[in-house]
Amino acid sequence: MSTTRLLSVNEGVLPLVAELKQRAQELKLAVSTGAAGETVVDAGASVPGSLEAGRIITEICLGGLGTVAIAPSERLARWPFAITVRTSNPVIACMGSQYAGWQLTNEEGEEAYFSMGSGPARALAGKEALFKDIAYADQSETATIVLEAASPPPEALVRRIAHDCDVAPEKLTIIFTPTQSLAGSVQIVGRVVEVAMHKAHALHFDMSAIVEGIGTAPLAPPHPDFLTAMGRTNDAVIYGGRVMLAVTGPAAAARELAEKLPSSTSADFGKPFKEIFSRYEGDFYKIDGMLFSPAEVQVVALETGETFSAGKVDPGLIDASFG
């Protein structure tokens, strides 16, 4: 499959990045210039950050190809607010940009650092085989990367990121959002459509057939303990997430996707994520990858107009997780 440049996710987020900078005081962010000349946006480590910052950062993660809203929801009585994500370009927005698939770590002898990179810069570096699968690459003189981390990367790693993206360091923007923060909670739960897309890819569904995506999940309350915060944000999607995907192609394929997509198809389903994580002694990669998907799904077969539904939201497990 040939790789073609379609929409530029890095160029597409420039107005959103500018908004973060312009509204930094209002959004309770800290914006600075790093040692290599990069722009660094702290969205919750040395500053409080905010839900609105998290909403904008989620749209940045989507490469500017999706809209994110925080609004009341009647689905869960005890947790009345939800994050809703919509995109008409789900493959590029979710897989080509939002997915945290770029492993960033310093080389031997350098200052220790590790984070998974998400956001538009991934499509410039093209480090993941995934980009061949979705036939997407970006070209831009600017790059923006989002890290679920408590600190920005050190200078040596920053320069390597810029090099891999083929941009000058001063054209690189690094946004970091700790898991425990308000903004971090929003941007993680805001991956509700992305996890459905990623699972569809793992199930070998034809990604080019997915033409629209919308999803919603309860707003997880932040917690100062990292493991608790991580558990809550994952549970929001695994037990409270609802996604609709519109697909082209045969209705039989849409039906099969719907049947396999919910998180309940995983052998690890049924306990709060923090408990699952502890059971595997903190080894994230031992957890069944099929768990990372929404609780409830609808797949609309555009060819026939049929809608196939599977899975269900579990209010009890959300209550157990959120406290």
C-alpha positions as CSV (number, residue, x, y, z in Angstrom):
1,M,0.0,0.0,0.0
2,S,1.5,3.3,-1.0
3,T,1.8,6.1,1.5
4,T,0.1,9.4,0.6
5,R,0.0,12.7,2.3
6,L,-3.6,13.7,3.0
7,L,-4.5,16.2,5.7
8,S,-1.7,17.8,7.8
9,V,-2.3,17.1,11.4
10,N,0.6,19.3,12.5
11,E,-0.5,22.3,10.5
12,G,-4.1,21.6,11.6
13,V,-3.4,22.1,15.3
14,L,-1.5,25.4,15.0
15,P,-4.6,27.5,15.9
16,L,-5.2,25.2,18.9
17,V,-1.6,25.5,20.1
18,A,-1.8,29.2,19.7
19,E,-5.0,29.2,21.8
20,L,-3.3,27.4,24.6
21,K,-0.5,30.0,24.7
22,Q,-2.8,33.0,24.4
23,R,-5.1,31.7,27.2
24,A,-2.4,30.2,29.4
25,Q,-3.2,32.3,32.5
26,E,-6.9,31.6,32.2
27,L,-6.4,27.9,31.6
28,K,-3.8,27.7,34.4
29,L,-1.0,26.5,32.2
30,A,2.8,27.3,32.3
31,V,4.3,28.0,28.9
32,S,8.1,28.3,28.6
33,T,11.0,27.9,26.2
34,G,13.2,24.8,26.7
35,A,16.9,24.5,26.5
36,A,16.8,23.5,22.8
37,G,14.5,26.3,21.9
38,E,11.3,24.2,22.0
39,T,8.0,25.5,23.4
40,V,7.0,23.6,26.5
41,V,3.4,23.6,27.9
42,D,2.9,22.3,31.4
43,A,-0.7,21.4,31.8
44,G,-0.8,20.1,35.3
45,A,2.6,19.5,37.0
46,S,3.8,22.8,38.5
47,V,0.4,24.4,37.8
48,P,-3.2,23.3,38.3
49,G,-4.2,23.1,34.6
50,S,-7.9,22.8,33.9
51,L,-10.7,20.8,32.3
52,E,-10.8,23.3,29.4
53,A,-7.1,22.9,28.8
54,G,-7.7,19.2,28.7
55,R,-10.5,19.6,26.1
56,I,-8.2,21.7,23.8
57,I,-5.3,19.3,24.3
58,T,-7.6,16.4,23.3
59,E,-8.4,18.2,20.1
60,I,-4.7,18.7,19.5
61,C,-4.1,15.0,20.0
62,L,-6.8,14.5,17.3
63,G,-4.7,16.6,14.9
64,G,-7.4,19.2,14.7
65,L,-9.6,16.7,13.0
66,G,-12.1,16.2,15.8
67,T,-14.3,18.1,18.2
68,V,-14.4,17.5,22.0
69,A,-17.1,18.6,24.4
70,I,-17.6,18.3,28.1
71,A,-21.3,18.3,28.9
72,P,-24.0,16.9,31.2
73,S,-25.0,13.3,30.7
74,E,-27.9,11.3,32.2
75,R,-26.4,7.9,31.6
76,L,-24.7,7.5,35.0
77,A,-26.7,9.0,37.9
78,R,-23.7,9.6,40.2
79,W,-21.4,10.9,37.5
80,P,-23.4,13.5,35.6
81,F,-20.7,14.8,33.2
82,A,-19.2,13.2,30.1
83,I,-16.6,13.8,27.4
84,T,-17.9,13.4,23.9
85,V,-15.5,13.1,20.9
86,R,-16.5,13.4,17.2
87,T,-14.4,13.0,14.1
88,S,-15.2,12.7,10.4
89,N,-11.6,11.5,9.8
90,P,-11.3,8.8,12.4
91,V,-8.4,6.9,10.9
92,I,-6.1,10.0,10.6
93,A,-7.3,11.7,13.7
94,C,-7.2,8.7,16.0
95,M,-4.6,6.4,14.5
96,G,-2.4,8.9,12.7
97,S,-2.3,11.4,15.5
98,Q,-4.0,10.6,18.9
99,Y,-2.8,7.1,19.5
100,A,0.1,7.0,22.0
101,G,2.4,4.8,19.9
102,W,5.8,6.6,19.9
103,Q,8.0,5.3,22.6
104,L,10.3,8.1,23.8
105,T,13.2,7.2,26.0
106,N,16.8,8.5,26.4
107,E,19.8,6.6,25.3
108,E,22.3,4.9,27.6
109,G,24.3,7.3,29.7
110,E,21.7,10.1,29.3
111,E,19.3,11.4,31.9
112,A,16.6,8.8,32.5
113,Y,13.2,9.6,30.9
114,F,10.3,7.6,29.4
115,S,7.0,8.5,28.0
116,M,4.7,7.4,25.1
117,G,4.3,10.2,22.5
118,S,0.9,11.0,21.2
119,G,-0.4,13.7,18.8
120,P,0.6,15.1,15.4
121,A,4.4,14.8,15.7
122,R,4.1,11.0,15.3
123,A,3.0,11.4,11.7
124,L,6.2,13.3,10.9
125,A,8.5,10.8,12.6
126,G,6.7,7.8,11.2
127,K,8.4,5.5,13.6
128,E,5.5,3.0,13.8
129,A,4.5,0.3,11.4
130,L,1.0,1.5,11.9
131,F,1.5,4.4,9.4
132,K,2.1,1.9,6.6
133,D,-1.1,0.2,7.5
134,I,-3.2,3.4,7.3
135,A,-1.2,4.9,4.4
136,Y,-0.6,8.2,6.1
137,A,2.4,10.6,6.4
138,D,2.5,14.2,7.3
139,Q,4.8,17.1,6.1
140,S,5.1,20.2,8.1
141,E,7.7,22.7,9.3
142,T,6.2,22.6,12.8
143,A,5.6,19.6,15.1
144,T,3.4,19.2,18.2
145,I,3.7,16.2,20.6
146,V,1.6,15.4,23.7
147,L,3.1,13.4,26.6
148,E,1.2,11.8,29.5
149,A,4.0,12.7,31.9
150,A,4.8,14.6,35.0
151,S,7.8,16.4,33.4
152,P,9.1,17.4,29.9
153,P,11.8,15.4,28.3
154,P,15.5,16.5,28.7
155,E,17.3,18.4,26.1
156,A,19.0,15.5,24.4
157,L,15.7,13.7,23.8
158,V,14.0,16.9,22.7
159,R,16.7,17.3,20.0
160,R,16.2,13.7,18.9
161,I,12.4,14.2,18.7
162,A,12.9,17.3,16.5
163,H,15.4,15.5,14.3
164,D,13.1,12.5,13.8
165,C,10.3,15.0,12.9
166,D,12.7,16.9,10.6
167,V,11.9,20.2,12.2
168,A,14.1,22.8,14.0
169,P,13.8,22.5,17.8
170,E,12.3,25.9,18.0
171,K,9.5,24.7,15.8
172,L,8.6,21.9,18.2
173,T,5.9,22.2,20.8
174,I,5.8,19.7,23.7
175,I,2.7,19.5,25.8
176,F,2.8,17.4,29.0
177,T,-0.2,16.4,31.1
178,P,0.2,14.3,34.3
179,T,-2.3,11.5,34.6
180,Q,-3.4,12.9,38.0
181,S,-4.2,16.3,36.7
182,L,-7.5,17.8,35.5
183,A,-6.3,18.1,31.9
184,G,-4.7,14.7,32.0
185,S,-7.9,13.1,33.0
186,V,-9.8,14.7,30.1
187,Q,-7.2,13.9,27.5
188,I,-7.0,10.2,28.5
189,V,-10.8,9.7,28.7
190,G,-11.0,11.6,25.4
191,R,-9.4,8.6,23.7
192,V,-12.7,6.7,23.8
193,V,-13.0,6.7,20.0
194,E,-9.3,6.0,19.5
195,V,-9.4,2.8,21.6
196,A,-12.2,1.5,19.4
197,M,-10.2,2.3,16.3
198,H,-7.1,0.7,17.7
199,K,-9.0,-2.5,18.6
200,A,-10.6,-2.5,15.1
201,H,-7.1,-2.4,13.7
202,A,-6.0,-5.2,16.0
203,L,-9.0,-7.2,14.8
204,H,-7.8,-6.7,11.2
205,F,-10.8,-4.8,10.1
206,D,-10.4,-2.7,7.0
207,M,-9.6,0.7,8.5
208,S,-10.4,2.6,5.3
209,A,-14.0,1.4,5.7
210,I,-14.4,3.4,8.9
211,V,-15.6,6.9,7.9
212,E,-17.1,8.4,11.0
213,G,-16.7,8.0,14.7
214,I,-18.4,9.4,17.8
215,G,-17.9,8.4,21.4
216,T,-18.7,9.4,24.9
217,A,-17.4,8.4,28.3
218,P,-17.8,9.7,31.9
219,L,-15.5,12.4,33.1
220,A,-13.2,10.7,35.5
221,P,-12.4,12.6,38.7
222,P,-8.7,13.1,39.1
223,H,-6.8,11.5,42.0
224,P,-3.4,12.5,43.4
225,D,-2.3,8.8,43.5
226,F,-1.0,7.8,40.0
227,L,-2.3,4.3,40.0
228,T,-5.8,5.4,41.2
229,A,-5.9,8.1,38.6
230,M,-4.8,5.7,35.8
231,G,-7.4,3.2,36.9
232,R,-10.2,5.7,36.9
233,T,-9.4,7.1,33.4
234,N,-9.1,3.6,32.0
235,D,-12.3,2.4,33.7
236,A,-14.2,5.5,32.3
237,V,-13.7,4.0,28.8
238,I,-13.6,0.3,29.6
239,Y,-16.8,0.3,31.7
240,G,-18.4,3.6,30.8
241,G,-17.4,4.3,27.2
242,R,-20.0,4.3,24.3
243,V,-18.9,4.5,20.7
244,M,-20.6,4.6,17.3
245,L,-18.6,3.9,14.1
246,A,-20.1,4.3,10.7
247,V,-18.6,1.9,8.1
248,T,-18.8,1.2,4.4
249,G,-18.7,-2.3,3.0
250,P,-20.6,-5.5,3.7
251,A,-23.1,-5.5,6.6
252,A,-21.7,-8.9,7.7
253,A,-18.3,-7.3,8.4
254,A,-20.0,-4.5,10.4
255,R,-21.9,-7.1,12.4
256,E,-18.7,-9.0,13.2
257,L,-16.9,-5.9,14.2
258,A,-19.7,-4.9,16.6
259,E,-19.6,-8.3,18.2
260,K,-15.9,-8.3,18.8
261,L,-15.4,-4.6,19.7
262,P,-16.7,-4.2,23.3
263,S,-14.3,-4.5,26.2
264,S,-16.4,-7.4,27.6
265,T,-14.8,-9.7,25.0
266,S,-11.6,-9.6,27.0
267,A,-10.7,-12.3,29.5
268,D,-9.5,-9.5,31.9
269,F,-12.9,-7.7,31.9
270,G,-14.9,-7.4,35.1
271,K,-12.7,-5.7,37.7
272,P,-11.6,-2.1,38.2
273,F,-8.5,-1.4,36.1
274,K,-6.3,-0.7,39.2
275,E,-7.0,-4.3,40.5
276,I,-6.2,-5.8,37.1
277,F,-3.0,-3.8,36.9
278,S,-2.0,-5.0,40.4
279,R,-2.8,-8.6,39.5
280,Y,-0.2,-8.4,36.8
281,E,2.3,-6.8,39.2
282,G,2.3,-3.5,37.3
283,D,3.3,-5.0,34.0
284,F,1.0,-3.1,31.6
285,Y,1.9,-5.4,28.7
286,K,0.7,-8.5,30.4
287,I,-2.9,-7.2,30.3
288,D,-5.0,-8.5,27.5
289,G,-4.9,-5.8,24.8
290,M,-8.5,-6.6,23.9
291,L,-9.6,-5.0,27.2
292,F,-8.8,-1.5,25.9
293,S,-12.0,-0.7,24.1
294,P,-15.4,0.9,24.9
295,A,-18.0,-0.8,27.0
296,E,-20.8,-0.4,24.5
297,V,-20.6,-0.1,20.7
298,Q,-22.7,0.5,17.7
299,V,-21.5,-0.1,14.2
300,V,-23.6,1.4,11.4
301,A,-23.4,-0.4,8.1
302,L,-23.9,2.5,5.6
303,E,-24.5,0.1,2.7
304,T,-27.7,-1.3,4.2
305,G,-28.6,1.2,7.0
306,E,-28.4,-1.5,9.6
307,T,-27.0,-0.8,13.1
308,F,-25.3,-3.6,15.1
309,S,-25.0,-3.1,18.8
310,A,-23.0,-5.0,21.5
311,G,-21.8,-4.5,25.1
312,K,-23.2,-2.4,27.8
313,V,-22.1,0.3,30.3
314,D,-21.5,-1.0,33.9
315,P,-22.5,1.7,36.4
316,G,-21.4,-0.5,39.3
317,L,-17.8,-0.8,38.2
318,I,-17.7,2.9,37.4
319,D,-18.9,3.6,41.0
320,A,-16.3,1.2,42.4
321,S,-13.5,2.9,40.5
322,F,-14.5,6.5,40.9
323,G,-15.3,6.2,44.6
